[in-house]
Amino acid sequence: MAQTTTPPPSLLGAGDARGRFGDSFFRVLTLAAGVLIFVILALVSLYLILESLPAIGASPEELSAGVPFWQYVLPLALGTLMASAIAILLSTPVSIAVALFISHYAPARVSKTVGYVIDILAAIPSVVFGAWGMTTLGPALVPVYEWLSRASAGVPGLSLVFGTPSTTGRTLLTAGIVLAIMILPIITSQCREIFIQTPRLHEEAALALGSTKWDMIKATVFPFARNGIVSAVMLGLGRALGETMAVTLVLAPGALTANLIGVGNKTIPAEIALNYPEAFGLRQSELIAAGLILFVITLAVNMVARWIVSRYAEFSGAN
């Protein structure tokens, strides 16, 4: 009969001590990493606020536009929100459809190929998207914009949104389409990973009850992935709000209008990218203050997203 040997008590005590030290060290390390995030956020916020105060409190005559700061930054903020809204509205349904195709419809070989293409699309630099939108997509959309302008003529509301078209195609709608293509791989990748994690037993139970594949997806996949879809969309929205080079190249700067296919409209990131290198003094403070507004908008969007996620966190139709 084999006898078991136990380590000496001294060795057991040493192992426990090393384990406790490792746990304590890792706990302190993770705490420091968490605190560091808050410190960085606080420092960035403090810098933006301090540097923005001179421009926010300056008289209109001292500012570059000759108008109060809020009158200067409001069109920029609205242009940013309009371009981002167009991007989200265009990319979200396509991203969810592509993610569903990869996770539930496509054969394994096709699924891997499409997933690989999506990952490559996410790696393309934004300046490449901007150059493509300015030189290729914009001019190609000019006939479409002319048709939209003719078709909406005389229709209340639409005639404002689709007014006189641009002859170059460098419009807010073009910028929104480029942004939609840029954030599509981000939303698709996140949704794909969430859809794959749907419990297999729930899907099989729905199919066993006689559901079609689409009914099964509506009953199990979407409820299970709801929070993840919201998070993915908000992540894409954050990218769209802060995008600089692509929008700068695509947009032809001008005054804010409701016309999405005409010349005009600017965004905060484009305004900062175009003017910051040569800015100094109060003009630099003015641009930093515009960046503060973008920071607040992005923070508000993320807070709303967290509220939506937490609101439905306790319920999932797949539970």
N, C-alpha and C positions, 0 to 999 in steps of 0.2 A: 504494500500500500504506500503510495507516494505521499511524502510529507510536504506541506506547503511552508514556505519560509516567508516571514514578514520582515520588512526593513527595520533596522534599529530605530527606536524612538527619536534619536537625534536627527536622522535623515528625514523622518516624517515632519518633524518640526521645521526643518530647514525648507522643505518643499512648501509647507503651508505659508511660511514667512515670505518666500519668493512669490507665491501666488497672490498673497495680500498686497505685496509691494507693486506687483504688476497691475492688479486691479485699481489700486489707488493712483498709480501713475497714469493709467489710461483714462481714468475718470477726470483727473486734473487736466489732462491734455485735451479731452473733448470739451470740457467746460471752458478752457481758454480759447478754443476754436470758436465756440458759440459766442463768447463775450467779444472776441475780435470782430465778428460780423457786425455787432451792434456798435462797436467803437468806430469802425470804418464808416458805417451809415451815418453816425452822429457827426463825424468829422466832415464828411461830404456835405451834409445838410448845413452845418455851421459855416463852412466855406461859401456855399452858394448864398446863404442869407446875408452874411457880412459883405460880400462883394456886390450883392444886388441892391443893398440899401441906398447907395448914392443915386442910382438910376431911378429907383421907385420913388424917391422923394424929390427928384429934380423937377424943375419947372419945364414946361414944354419947349421953351426957347433954347434950353441947354441940350436937349436931346436931338439925335440925328434926324428924326422924322418930323420934328417941329410940332408934335402932338404929345399929349400926356402918355405916360408909359403904358397904361392899360389900353388905351386906344391903339397903340402901336402893336402890342402883343396879342390882342384878341383875335385879329384876322389870322395871325400865324398859328395860334392855338386851334382855331376852327379849321384851318386848312389841314393841320396835322390830324385832327380827329376825323375829318372827312376822308382823307386818303386811307387812314387806318380802317375806318368803317367799311369802305369799299373793298379793301383787301380781305377783311374778315368775312364779309358777306359772300365774296366770290370763292374763297379758299376753303371755308369750313365744310360745305356739303361735298365738295370734290375730295377733300382729304378724308372725310369719314367713309365715302364710297370706296376710295382706293384702299383704305385700311381694311374695310370689310372684304374686299376682293382678295387681298393678300391673305387674310386670316381665315376666311371661311369658304371662299369660292374657288380660288385658283388652285391648280395642281401644284405639288411641292416644287417642281422644277420652275414653273412659271412664277410662283410666289417668291422664290429666292431671287430670280432675275429682276422682278419688279422692285423688290425690297432693296436690291443692290443699286438700281437706277435711282431710287428715291434718296438713298444715302449719298450718291454722287451729286445729285442735285443740291443737297444741303451744303456740299463742300465748295460750290462755285462762289467766288468772291462777289461781293455786292457791286463792285465797280464794273464787273463784267455784265451783270444784269442791267445796270444803268446805261452802259454803252449800247447794249443790245436794244433796250427800250427806246433810246434816243434816235438811233440810226436805222433800226429795222422795224420794231413794233409800232412806233409812233406813226411813221409815214404809211405803213400798211393799214392802219386804222382810220386814216383820213377819209376814204370813201364811206366807211361805216358811219363816221361822225356826220358826214354830209347827209347821209340818208336819214339818220336819227333826227337831225335838225329839220329836214323837210317833213318827216312823218309827224313830228311833234308840234309843228307850226300851228298856232291857233288853239292848241289844247292847253287849258289853264294848268299851271304848275309845271307841266312837261316842257313848255316853251322856255321856262326859266332855266330848268336843269339842262336841257339840250338846246341851247341858244345858237348863236353864231359859232360855227365850228372853226377850230384852228387849222391853218394851212400846213402846219408842221407835225401835228399830232402830239406835240409836247404839252399834254393837258393833265389835269388832276385825275381824270379817269384812266389815262395811260399809266400814270404813276401808281394808282391803286391796283391795276392789273399786274404790273411788275412786282409790287409788294405781295400780292396774292400768290404769285409764282414762287417768290422767295420764302414765304412762310408755309407754303404747302407741305414741303418735306418735314418741317418741324411738327406740325399738327398730325400729319400722317404717321410718322414714326411713333409718337406718343400713343395715338389711338390704336395702332396695330399691336403694340405691346400689351395694352389694356384688354383689347378684344381677345387676345390669345389666352389671357389669364382667366377668362370666364370658366367657372366650374363645368367640367365635361359632363358630370352627372345631371346637372340642370338642363343642359342642351339635349341630352339623350332622353330625359324625362319628357320634355316638351315634344320631341319628335315621336316618342312612344304614344303620346296622347292624340296623335293624328295631326299635329301642326305641320304646316309647310316650313321650309327652311326660313323664309322671310318672317313668318309668324313666330318661329322659334327665336330669331334674332331680336324681334321686337319685345318678346316676353322675357328673355333671359340676358342677352348680350347688352342691349342698350341700358336697361336698369342697372345692371352690374357695373357698367362702364361710365355711368352718368357723371360722377364726380371727376373721373379721369378725363373725360371729354371736355368738361368745363376748364379744367386745369390746362389741358393742351391748347385750347382756344385762347386762353388768357396768356399763355406763353408766346403764342404766335402774335397776339396783339401787342405784347410788350416789344417784340422784335420790330413790328411794323411802326410803332410809335417812335422808336429811337433810330430808325434807319436814316442814314445820312447821305452816302454817296449816290446810291441808286436814284433817290428822289431828287437830289441836286442836279444830276445829269439829265433826268427826264423832264423835269418841270421847267417851263419858261416863266420866270418870275413876273409877277404883276399884282394888281390889286385883287383883293378877295371878291369873288362873285359866286353866285349860285350855279353858274354855268360850268358843268363838269367837262365839257368838250371844247371850251374856249381858252384863249390865252389868259393867264393870270393864276392867282392862288399860290401861296407859299406855305412852307411848313417851318416849324421851329428848327429842326435839325439842319435843313437846307440853309436857312437864314444864318445860323451860326457857322456852318462850314464855309459859306461864301464870304463872310465878312470878318471872322475872328482873326485870321492871320495878319490883317492890316489894322486891326482895331487897337486902340489904346485909350487910356483915361476913361472918360464917362461912356464912350461908345463901347468899350470892353465891358464895363459894368452893365450896360444895357443888354448886351448879348448874354452875359452870365445870368442876369435876371430872367431872360427868356428861357434859359436852360433850367432855372429854378421852377418856372411854370411847368415845363415838360416833366421835371422830376415829380412835382406834385400830382400831375395828371397820371403818370405811370404808377405812383404809389396808390392813388385812389382806385385805379383799375384793379390793382392787385388786391386791395382790401375788399373791393366788391366781389372779386372772384373767391376769396377766402370765405366771405360771408355766404355765398351761394353754395360752396362746397360743404361748409359746416351745417347749413340748413338741411341738407339732404343726407348728411353723414349717417344719421341713425336709421335711415330707411333705404333699402335697396330691393327692388323687385326680384332680385336673384337670391335674396336671403331666405 
